Amino acid sequence: MSATTTTAPAKGRQFHLGRLLLEGRAFFALIAIIAVFSFLSPNYFTLSNLLIMSSQVAIFGILSIGMLLVILNGGIDLSVGSILALSGVVAGAMMQGVELDALGVILYPPVWAVVVLTLCVGAAVGAVNGVLVAIFKVPPFVATLGVMYVARGIALLMTNGLTYNNLRGSEALGNTGFNWLGFYRIGGVPISVIVLAVVAIAAGLMLGRSAFGRWLYASGGNERAAELSGVPVKRVKITVYMVSGALAAAAGLVLASQLTSAGPTAGNAYELTAIAAVVIGGAALTGGRGNVRGTMLGAFVIGFLSAGLVIIGVSSYWQTVFTGAVIVLAVLMNSLQYGSGTRKT
């Protein structure tokens, strides 16, 4: 009897420790990455370098939040990289001036109008994805793959394959300030990092404290049951693709602002990085499981790992190998966590 009472708590402690390590894998991986590269390079763990790395992560992080919403819904969005490029090109075209041949004038919209219109373009492309998936029942992989090529093609047609350079604007034209997102800081923190934080907090509150968040988890976990329960499944599906498109456009604005240029080849394969961040963060590709906190940790794991490999001089080819290995390991961890079929939201 005494043996039973002493061994049961030990098993319980062991079980909870294993679950803690499994569910907190992204956090522990990030700590390990920082520790290893700080040991290998004295320049890695400095405030200035951490802020630089965070500003680079911001682009992938914003994309990843949109991807998380789509994956929670049981879908996938392969078009976010192309939407990023198209949005950057649209913003670049407006910064260069919109020529109205019928009136014989060239309009130079203010930066705030460029930002709003660009976000609308991203949301519109996302709406096309949502309608194809929700209304016409096209599989998400196929629908977003097609839109990916269409968006990239439009970006190439708009620029003839060239790049819009020098997007700082002109005081005489009243369109200065586009580089504000990429270069300016508030309290020493880059604007792009602040934008990422605001988007992450808003998404977290939406998922955790709103009816839409409950609808999203329900429709992603079991769409048929959610529909029978009164959840507006189609509206939720279209909305998440629109939000994903708008966030891809926001990421495109941040990238174009950091580079002060916009090209049709920007964002190539960024959709894969966004998916990887979501998976590393513990979300299930089958839908209904995941959170913003894990996705942010996943984005920082990828960003800090890539930056650390660059700092210590590892070949870019090996960087791809290491990143791919991390993704495969994350998928295996997801299989262990969700393989029993128990639901965790």
VENCORLIN-V508807 format. One record per backbone hydrogen bond with DSSP energy under -1.0 kcal/mol. CO is the residue of the C=O (numbers start at 1). NH is the residue of the N-H. Records with the same first field share a line. If there is no record, write none. Layout:
CO->NH  NH
//
This chain:
1->5
2->6
3->7
4->8
7->11
8->12
9->13
10->14
11->15
12->16
13->17
14->18
15->19
16->20
17->21
18->22
19->23
20->24
22->25
24->28
25->29
26->30
27->31
28->32
29->33
30->34
31->35
32->36
33->37
34->38
35->39
36->40
37->41
41->44
44->46
46->50
47->51
48->52
49->53
50->54
51->55
52->56
53->57
54->58
57->61
58->62
59->63
60->64
61->65
62->66
63->67
64->68
65->69
66->70
67->71
68->72
69->73
70->75
71->74
72->288
79->83
80->84
81->85
82->86
83->87
84->88
85->89
86->90
87->91
88->92
89->93
90->94
91->95
92->96
98->107
100->104  105
105->100
107->98
110->114
111->115
112->116
113->117
114->118
115->119
116->120
117->121
118->122
119->123
120->124
121->125
122->126
123->127
124->128
125->129
126->130
127->131
128->132
129->133
130->134
131->135  136
132->138
139->143
140->144
141->145
142->146
143->147
144->148
145->149
146->150
147->151
148->152
149->153
150->154
151->155
152->156
153->157
154->158
155->159
156->160  161
159->162
164->262
170->175
177->180
179->183
180->184
184->191
186->189
189->186
190->194
191->195
192->196
193->197
194->198
195->199
196->200
197->201
198->202
199->203
200->204
201->205
202->206
203->207
204->208
205->209
210->214
211->215
212->216
213->217
214->218
215->219
216->220
217->221
218->222
222->226
223->227
224->228
225->229
226->231
227->230
231->233
232->236
233->237
234->238
235->239
236->240
237->241
238->242
239->243
240->244
241->245
242->246
243->247
244->248
245->249
246->250
247->251
248->252
249->253
250->254
251->255
252->256
253->257
254->258
255->259
256->260  261
260->167
262->164
263->266
267->270
269->273
270->274
271->275
272->276
273->277
274->278
275->279
276->280
277->281
278->283
279->282
284->287
289->284
291->295
292->296
293->297
294->298
295->299
296->300
297->301
298->302
299->303
300->304
301->305
302->306
303->307
304->308
305->309
306->310
307->311
308->312
309->314
310->313
315->319
316->320
317->321
318->322
319->323
320->324
321->325
322->326
323->327
324->328
325->329
326->330
327->331
328->332
329->333
330->334
331->335
332->336
333->337
334->338
335->339
338->341
//
